[in-house]
Amino acid sequence: MALRILRRSFMPSGLRFCRYFSLPSGGGRAFAPPPVVSSRRVVVTGLGMVTPLGCGVETTWKHLVDGNCGIRSLCLEDLKMNGFSRETQLITFDQLTSKVAAMVPTGTNPGEFNEEIWLNSKEHRSIARFIAYALCAADEALKDSNWFPTEQEQKERTGASIGGGIGSISDVLDAAQMICEKRIRRLSPFFIPRILINMASGHVSMKYGFQGPNHASVTACATGAHSIGDAVRMIQFGDADVMVAGGTESSIDALSIAGFCRSRALTTKYNSAPQEASRPFDSGRDGFVIGEGSGVLIMEEFEHAKSRGAKIYAEVRGYGMSGDAHHITQPPTDGRGAILAMTSALRQSGLHSSEVDYINAHATSTLLGKLIGPLYNAAMEFDIEFRLFCNNYLDFDAFHNLLIRIHYTGDAIEANAIKTVFSDHATSGALAFSSTKGAIGHLLGAAGAVEAIFAVLALQRGIAPLTLNLTKPDPVFNDDFMPLVTSKELPIRVAMSNSFGFGGTNASLLFASVEDN
C-alpha cells in the first residue's frame, strides 16, 4: 500500500507539497538498488566496406591512399525512374542542377559489387539496395573477424546495430507513380520491408542467427557513427559481447537528388569535371557530392576477443555526442556542437588532446553559395570597387562582418572547432587531419561508418589519407594548420572520426591502439 508523507513548507498554509513512496505489498523490505554495471573495454575485430572506390576494404583503401576518386557523371539510368515515361525521365534529368554522384562500381570483377549475388535472386525481393550493401559489408566484416557463432548462447550475445539515413526513396517514388496511374493493387507486398531502415540490421541478424540487440539509428549524416557508438555502449553495459555495427545508404535516385538540389546542398559548378566536384576545405567548394555505400565493423568485448585469438585493429576509447539546438541544416558559427562532441569523446577516453595523432574530419565540401563566395573574397581583399559600392548603399564594415559569419559554415566551422579543442597541438602542425569525402563523396547515413573504418585503418597501418582536390585552401588555414594534401606515413596511436548531421546531431568516435594486445 502507499504511504503518504506530507511535507509542510513555509509557504502559505493553502499550498502544500506531497511526496508519495511505494512500499512492497505486505510491508516487506524495500528493493535493493540495481546491480552496479562495470564498463567493459570494446575493440574492433573486423571491417567490411562497399564504397564508390570499390567493394571491399583492401580495394577501397588502396584507391583512397593512392589519390583515386570514385565520383562520375550521372546518366539517365542512375535516376531509377523505370516506371516513368522516357519524356518524364529526360525532363527530370534536365532540371537537376547537380549531375555528378559517387556510385558503387558494379559487376563481377574483383572489387566490384556483384548484383547477381546480393540483389537479383528471387529470395532477395524484400531487399532494397541499401540493405544489400549492408549485407555485403557485414559478410566481409564477419569473415575478417572470423566470427560465425554456432552455440545458442553465443548467438544470443551477438547483435546488430546498422542504421541508414534515408532508405529506399526509389521504392517510394515507384509506389507514388502507381497511385497516380491508379495501379495501387500492383504494389509489391515487400514495399514496406524494403523501405524500413531497421531492415538492414534485421536481415543481417536473420542471415546469421544473431539474437542479441537488434538496433538501427536514423540520425542523418551522423547515423553511421551513432550506430557504432550505440553498439559500443551495448557491449560496455553487458547487453552483448559482439555487435555488427555500421551504416548503409543508397539514395542516388531522382527524388533524393532533386530534394538536395532544391535545398542548395549539392555541388553544381563541376558537372563537366566530376572528379573535381568534391573539394573539402577548398575555397572553390560549392556543395557536396551525393554518394552511396556501406561500412560495417565488428565490435567486441576485449576479453572475449582475446580469449578466441581475434585480430584486434583498435580499441574504442571515446564516443561523444551533442546537439546544436540551432538550425535544421546549418551548424552554429561558433562550432559549439562539434566542440562538445569532440570534447566528450576525449573526456571519456582518459586521453589528452595532444595524444590524438589523426582526425578524419566530417567536412563535406559544404556550399559557400553562388553569391556569397565572390562577395566574401572581395570583402576579404577589401576590393576598392566593392568598398565604393558598399559606401554608397550600405555600411561596409557591417556587411563585411556579416559575410565573414556567413562564410564560416560547414567545413570552416569544423576546422575552427578542431583548433578550439586541440589548440597548440593543431596549430603547430603536430595533428594530422583530412576529409576523405573528396574521393568518395558524401555517403550520408553510411559516411560515419566508412570514415570510422578509414580512421581505424590509418591507425593500424600508419598512413593518414589525403584530402582530394584541395588546391586553394580556405582562408581559415595556414602553413602550420593545413589538411593533408597527400597521404602521409606517420606513427598513429590515436585517431578520431567526426560526423555531423542535419537537425544538429553530432558524434565523435575516438580509437586507440591496444598496447597490451
C-alpha positions in Angstrom: 0.0 0.0 0.0 1.1 3.5 -0.5 2.4 5.5 2.5 1.6 9.2 2.2 4.1 11.6 3.7 3.0 15.3 3.9 5.8 17.8 3.9 5.0 21.3 5.1 6.7 24.4 3.8 6.9 28.0 4.9 4.6 28.9 2.0 1.0 29.9 2.8 -1.0 27.2 4.5 -3.1 26.7 1.4 -0.1 25.5 -0.6 1.4 22.1 0.5 3.6 19.6 -1.4 3.0 15.9 -1.1 5.5 13.1 -1.9 4.5 9.5 -2.3 6.6 6.4 -1.7 5.6 2.9 -2.8 6.4 0.1 -0.4 6.2 -3.6 -1.2 2.8 -5.1 -0.6 2.6 -6.7 2.8 5.0 -4.2 4.3 8.2 -6.1 3.3 11.6 -4.6 3.0 12.4 -2.1 0.2 14.0 -3.2 -3.0 17.8 -3.4 -3.1 19.5 -1.0 -5.5 20.1 -2.3 -9.1 23.4 -4.0 -9.6 26.4 -1.9 -10.5 27.4 -2.4 -14.1 31.1 -2.1 -14.7 32.2 -0.7 -18.0 33.9 -3.2 -20.3 36.5 -2.4 -22.9 35.4 -2.6 -26.6 37.7 -3.4 -29.5 37.3 -3.6 -33.3 37.9 -7.1 -34.7 36.5 -7.0 -38.2 36.0 -4.5 -41.1 33.8 -4.5 -44.2 33.1 -1.9 -46.9 31.2 -1.2 -50.0 32.1 2.3 -51.4 32.4 4.3 -54.6 36.1 3.3 -54.7 35.2 -0.4 -54.8 33.8 -3.3 -53.0 36.0 -4.5 -50.1 38.3 -2.9 -47.6 41.6 -3.6 -49.4 40.3 -2.2 -52.7 38.8 0.9 -51.2 41.8 1.6 -49.0 44.4 1.3 -51.8 42.4 3.6 -54.1 42.0 6.1 -51.3 45.6 6.4 -50.2 46.7 6.4 -53.9 44.5 9.5 -54.5 41.9 8.0 -56.8 38.3 9.3 -57.0 35.0 7.4 -57.2 32.9 10.2 -58.5 31.4 10.3 -62.0 28.8 12.0 -64.1 25.2 11.0 -63.7 23.3 9.3 -66.5 19.6 8.8 -67.1 19.6 5.2 -65.8 21.1 6.4 -62.4 17.8 8.2 -61.6 16.0 4.9 -61.2 12.8 6.1 -62.9 12.0 3.0 -64.9 8.3 3.3 -64.1 8.1 6.7 -65.8 7.9 7.7 -69.5 11.1 8.4 -71.4 10.0 12.1 -71.7 9.4 12.5 -68.0 12.9 11.0 -67.3 14.5 13.4 -69.7 12.8 16.4 -68.4 13.7 15.4 -64.8 17.3 14.8 -65.7 17.5 18.2 -67.4 16.1 20.0 -64.4 18.6 18.6 -61.9 21.2 21.2 -61.2 23.7 18.7 -59.9 24.7 15.9 -62.3 27.6 14.2 -60.5 27.5 11.4 -57.9 29.7 8.8 -56.2 28.3 5.4 -57.1 29.4 2.0 -56.1 31.0 0.2 -59.1 29.0 -2.9 -60.1 30.0 -6.0 -61.9 31.5 -9.5 -61.5 35.2 -8.4 -61.4 37.2 -8.3 -58.1 36.5 -5.1 -56.3 33.0 -4.7 -57.8 29.6 -5.1 -56.2 28.0 -8.2 -57.6 24.3 -7.5 -58.0 23.6 -11.1 -59.0 24.7 -12.3 -55.6 23.3 -9.6 -53.4 20.2 -8.2 -55.3 18.8 -10.2 -58.2 17.9 -13.6 -56.8 14.3 -14.5 -56.1 14.7 -14.6 -52.3 16.1 -11.1 -52.4 12.8 -9.5 -53.4 12.4 -7.9 -50.0 15.9 -6.4 -50.1 16.5 -2.9 -51.4 19.9 -1.8 -52.5 20.8 -0.1 -49.2 20.1 -3.4 -47.4 22.2 -5.4 -49.9 25.1 -3.0 -49.4 24.9 -3.7 -45.6 24.7 -7.5 -46.1 27.7 -7.4 -48.4 29.8 -5.2 -46.0 28.7 -7.3 -43.0 29.7 -10.5 -44.7 33.2 -9.2 -45.3 33.5 -7.9 -41.7 32.4 -11.2 -40.2 34.8 -13.1 -42.3 37.6 -10.7 -41.3 36.7 -11.2 -37.7 36.2 -15.0 -38.1 33.0 -14.7 -36.0 30.3 -17.2 -37.0 28.8 -18.4 -33.7 27.1 -21.8 -33.6 26.2 -22.1 -30.0 22.9 -20.7 -28.8 24.4 -18.6 -26.0 26.9 -17.1 -28.5 24.1 -16.1 -30.9 22.2 -14.5 -28.0 25.2 -12.5 -27.1 25.7 -11.2 -30.7 23.7 -8.3 -32.1 23.4 -5.9 -34.9 23.4 -2.1 -35.0 23.2 -0.9 -38.6 21.5 2.4 -39.4 20.6 4.4 -42.6 19.9 8.0 -43.3 17.1 7.8 -45.9 16.3 4.3 -47.0 14.9 3.3 -50.4 13.4 6.5 -51.8 13.3 5.0 -55.3 10.8 2.4 -54.0 8.7 5.3 -52.6 8.8 7.1 -56.0 7.7 3.9 -57.8 4.8 3.5 -55.4 3.7 7.1 -55.8 3.7 6.6 -59.6 1.4 3.5 -59.2 -1.1 5.7 -57.2 -1.0 8.3 -60.0 -1.7 5.7 -62.6 -4.4 4.0 -60.4 -2.4 0.8 -60.2 -2.2 0.6 -56.4 -3.2 -3.1 -56.4 0.0 -3.9 -58.2 2.1 -2.5 -55.3 4.6 -5.1 -54.1 3.8 -6.8 -50.7 7.5 -6.2 -50.0 7.2 -2.4 -50.3 7.2 -1.7 -46.6 10.0 -4.2 -45.7 12.1 -2.7 -48.5 12.0 0.9 -47.2 12.3 0.3 -43.4 15.7 1.5 -42.2 16.0 -1.2 -39.5 15.7 -4.0 -42.1 19.4 -3.8 -42.7 20.1 -4.9 -39.1 17.1 -7.3 -39.4 18.4 -9.1 -42.5 22.0 -9.4 -41.0 20.6 -10.9 -37.8 18.4 -13.3 -39.7 21.1 -14.4 -42.1 23.5 -15.3 -39.3 21.1 -16.1 -36.5 22.1 -13.2 -34.2 19.6 -12.9 -31.3 21.2 -10.1 -29.3 20.3 -6.4 -29.6 18.8 -5.5 -33.0 19.1 -1.8 -33.4 19.1 0.9 -36.1 19.9 4.6 -35.7 18.5 7.2 -38.1 20.4 10.5 -37.4 21.0 11.8 -40.9 24.7 12.0 -41.7 25.8 11.1 -38.2 23.9 7.7 -38.5 27.0 5.5 -39.0 28.9 7.0 -36.1 25.9 6.8 -33.8 25.3 3.2 -34.8 28.9 2.3 -33.9 28.8 4.3 -30.7 25.5 2.8 -29.6 26.9 -0.7 -30.2 29.9 0.1 -28.0 27.6 1.2 -25.2 25.6 -2.0 -25.5 28.7 -4.1 -25.1 30.0 -1.9 -22.3 26.7 -2.2 -20.4 26.7 -6.0 -20.9 23.8 -6.4 -23.4 26.1 -8.2 -25.9 29.6 -9.5 -26.3 29.8 -8.9 -30.1 28.0 -6.3 -32.2 27.8 -6.0 -36.0 27.7 -2.2 -36.3 27.8 0.5 -39.1 25.7 2.4 -41.6 24.4 2.0 -45.1 22.9 4.2 -47.8 21.7 4.1 -51.4 19.9 7.3 -52.3 21.2 8.1 -55.8 17.8 8.5 -57.4 15.8 11.3 -59.0 13.8 12.3 -55.9 16.7 12.3 -53.4 18.9 14.3 -55.8 16.1 16.7 -56.6 15.5 17.3 -52.9 19.1 18.0 -52.1 19.3 20.3 -55.2 16.3 22.3 -54.0 18.0 22.8 -50.6 21.1 24.0 -52.5 23.2 21.4 -50.7 24.8 19.7 -53.8 27.6 20.9 -56.0 26.6 22.4 -59.3 29.9 24.0 -60.6 31.7 20.8 -61.6 29.1 18.9 -63.7 31.7 18.8 -66.5 34.5 17.8 -64.2 33.0 15.2 -61.8 36.3 14.1 -60.2 37.0 17.7 -59.1 33.5 18.2 -57.7 34.0 17.2 -54.0 36.6 19.6 -52.5 36.5 19.6 -48.7 38.2 22.6 -47.1 38.9 24.2 -50.5 37.9 27.7 -51.4 36.3 26.5 -54.6 33.8 24.2 -52.9 30.2 24.8 -53.7 28.3 21.8 -52.2 28.7 18.1 -51.5 28.6 15.2 -53.9 25.9 12.6 -53.1 27.3 9.1 -52.6 26.3 5.6 -51.6 27.7 2.5 -49.9 28.1 0.8 -46.5 30.6 0.4 -43.8 30.4 -2.3 -41.1 32.7 -3.0 -38.1 32.7 -5.9 -35.7 32.7 -4.5 -32.2 33.7 -6.9 -29.5 34.4 -7.0 -25.7 38.1 -7.0 -25.2 38.5 -10.2 -23.1 36.1 -12.0 -25.4 38.2 -11.1 -28.4 41.5 -12.1 -26.6 40.1 -15.4 -25.5 39.3 -16.6 -29.0 42.5 -15.1 -30.5 40.8 -12.5 -32.6 42.8 -9.9 -34.6 42.4 -6.6 -32.9 42.5 -3.4 -35.0 41.9 -0.8 -32.3 40.0 0.0 -29.1 37.1 2.4 -28.9 38.2 4.8 -26.2 35.5 7.5 -26.6 32.1 8.2 -28.1 30.9 11.8 -27.8 27.5 13.2 -28.8 25.9 16.6 -28.8 23.1 18.7 -30.3 23.5 22.1 -31.9 19.9 23.3 -31.0 20.4 25.9 -33.7 19.1 25.2 -37.2 17.7 22.3 -39.3 20.7 22.2 -41.6 23.3 24.8 -40.6 25.6 24.5 -37.6 26.2 27.5 -35.3 29.1 29.6 -36.5 31.0 29.0 -33.2 31.0 25.3 -33.8 29.8 24.6 -30.3 28.1 21.3 -31.2 31.3 19.9 -32.8 33.4 21.1 -29.9 31.1 19.4 -27.4 31.1 16.1 -29.3 34.9 16.0 -29.6 35.4 17.1 -26.0 33.1 14.5 -24.7 34.9 11.7 -26.6 38.2 12.9 -25.3 36.9 13.1 -21.7 35.6 9.5 -21.8 38.8 8.3 -23.3 41.1 9.4 -20.5 43.5 10.7 -23.1 44.8 14.2 -23.5 44.0 16.1 -26.7 47.8 16.3 -27.5 47.8 12.4 -27.8 45.5 12.4 -30.8 47.5 11.9 -34.0 44.9 12.0 -36.8 41.3 13.2 -37.3 39.1 12.1 -40.2 37.0 15.2 -40.5 33.3 15.3 -41.4 34.0 18.2 -43.9 31.6 17.7 -46.8 32.7 20.4 -49.3 29.8 22.5 -47.9 28.2 25.1 -50.1 29.7 28.6 -50.0 27.0 30.0 -52.2 26.9 31.3 -55.7 26.8 34.9 -54.5 28.3 34.8 -51.0 31.6 33.2 -52.2 32.6 36.0 -54.6 31.3 38.7 -52.2 33.3 37.2 -49.4 36.5 37.1 -51.4 36.0 40.7 -52.4 35.3 41.8 -48.8 38.4 39.9 -47.5 40.6 41.6 -50.1 38.9 45.0 -49.4 38.3 45.4 -53.1 38.2 49.1 -53.9 35.2 49.0 -56.2 33.4 46.7 -53.8 34.1 49.2 -50.9 32.8 52.1 -53.0 29.6 50.1 -53.8 29.1 49.4 -50.1 29.7 53.1 -49.1 27.0 54.1 -51.5 24.4 51.6 -50.4 25.3 50.2 -47.0 27.7 50.1 -44.1 30.8 48.3 -45.4 32.1 47.1 -42.1 28.8 45.7 -41.0 28.4 43.9 -44.3 32.0 42.7 -44.2 31.4 41.1 -40.8 28.1 39.6 -41.9 29.9 37.9 -44.9 32.6 36.5 -42.6 29.9 35.0 -40.4 28.1 33.5 -43.3 31.3 32.2 -44.9 32.3 30.2 -41.8 29.8 27.4 -42.4 30.3 23.7 -42.7 34.0 22.8 -43.4 35.4 26.0 -41.9 33.3 25.7 -38.8 34.7 22.2 -38.2 38.2 23.5 -38.8 37.8 26.2 -36.2 36.3 23.7 -33.8 39.3 21.5 -34.2 41.6 24.4 -33.4 39.5 25.2 -30.3 39.6 21.7 -29.0 43.2 20.8 -29.9 44.7 24.3 -29.5 48.5 24.4 -30.0 48.6 20.7 -30.9 46.6 21.6 -34.0 48.0 24.9 -34.9 51.6 23.7 -34.6 51.1 21.1 -37.3 51.5 18.1 -35.0 47.9 17.0 -35.6 47.2 15.4 -39.0 43.7 15.7 -40.3 41.9 15.2 -43.6 38.5 14.7 -45.2 38.2 11.6 -47.4 34.9 12.8 -49.0 37.0 14.3 -51.9 37.4 10.7 -53.0 34.1 9.1 -52.1 31.6 12.0 -51.9 29.2 12.1 -49.0 27.7 8.7 -48.2 25.0 10.3 -45.9 23.9 7.6 -43.4 26.9 5.4 -44.3 29.5 8.2 -44.0 30.2 7.9 -40.3 30.8 4.2 -40.5 33.0 4.2 -43.7 35.1 7.1 -42.3 35.4 5.4 -38.9 36.9 2.5 -40.8 39.3 4.9 -42.5 40.4 6.2 -39.1 40.9 2.6 -37.8 43.0 1.7 -40.9 45.0 4.9 -40.6 45.8 3.9 -37.0 46.5 0.3 -37.8 48.6 0.9 -41.0 50.3 4.1 -40.1 49.0 6.0 -43.1 46.9 9.1 -42.9 44.8 9.5 -46.2 44.8 12.7 -48.2 42.2 15.4 -48.8 41.5 15.2 -52.6 41.0 18.4 -54.7 42.4 20.8 -52.0 44.1 23.2 -54.4 43.2 26.6 -52.8 42.7 26.1 -49.0 40.0 28.0 -47.2 41.4 31.2 -45.6 40.9 29.6 -42.2 44.1 27.5 -42.8 47.8 28.5 -42.7 51.1 26.8 -43.2 51.1 25.1 -39.8 47.4 24.3 -39.8 46.5 22.5 -43.0 44.6 19.4 -44.1 46.8 16.7 -45.6 47.0 17.0 -49.4 48.9 13.8 -49.9 48.7 10.5 -48.0 51.3 10.5 -45.3 53.1 7.7 -43.4 53.3 8.6 -39.7 53.0 6.8 -36.3 49.3 7.0 -35.4 48.3 5.6 -32.0 45.1 7.6 -31.5 42.6 8.6 -34.3 39.3 10.5 -34.2 36.4 10.4 -36.7 33.8 13.2 -36.8 30.2 13.0 -38.1 27.6 15.8 -38.1 24.1 15.7 -39.4 21.0 17.7 -40.4 19.0 18.5 -37.3 22.1 19.5 -35.4 23.2 16.0 -34.4 26.9 15.4 -33.8 29.1 12.4 -33.0 32.8 11.8 -32.5 34.4 8.4 -32.2 37.9 8.0 -30.7 40.0 5.0 -31.5 43.4 4.0 -30.0 45.9 1.2 -30.5 45.8 -1.6 -28.0 49.2 -1.7 -26.3 48.7 -4.9 -24.4 47.4 -6.9 -27.4 
